[in-house]
Amino acid sequence: MTMASKCGNLYLVEQYSPGLTVDGLASWATRVRDTAVAMGKQGRAVHYLRSTIVPADEALLCIFEANSEELVREVYARAGLPFERLSAAIADESEWLDSEPPPGAGGAEETARPSTERKKP
C-alpha cells in the first residue's frame, strides 16, 4: 500500500519568495502544515506529508496527499500564502529506500566516515 492510496493522490507545491530567509520559509511551512492538519480534523481528505526548504533558491516545496488538487489549493488559500506551481506527483517507493543503498550509492554516512585502518608502508 502506498501512502497515496490512503486518500488519493500526491501533490507537490512550489513556493518561491526572493528575500525570504530560511526562518521565514520555515514559518510558511508551519502555516501550511497547521492549516492542513486543521482541515483534516474537519474531515477534509488532505494530509501534509513534508516540506523541503531550498535556501539557494529561496524556495519551499511541500508534499501533500489529497483526494483532489482543489483541497491542496484550499490549504494555501486558508493559510493566506501564495504558490507558484501545484503538480500531481508520484512517490518513488523503491525497496532500497527501506534497506541498504543500491550498489555504488555510497551514502553520506559511508563517505563521511574516516578510515581507521592504516596502510602498511
Buried (B, 14 or more C-beta within 10 A) or exposed (E): EEEBEEBBBBBBBBBBBEEBEEEBBBEBBEBBBBBBBEBBEEEBBBBBBEBEBEEEEBBBBBBBBBEBBEBBBBBBEBBEBEBEEBEEBEEEEEEEEEEEEEEEEEEEEEEEEEEEEEEEE
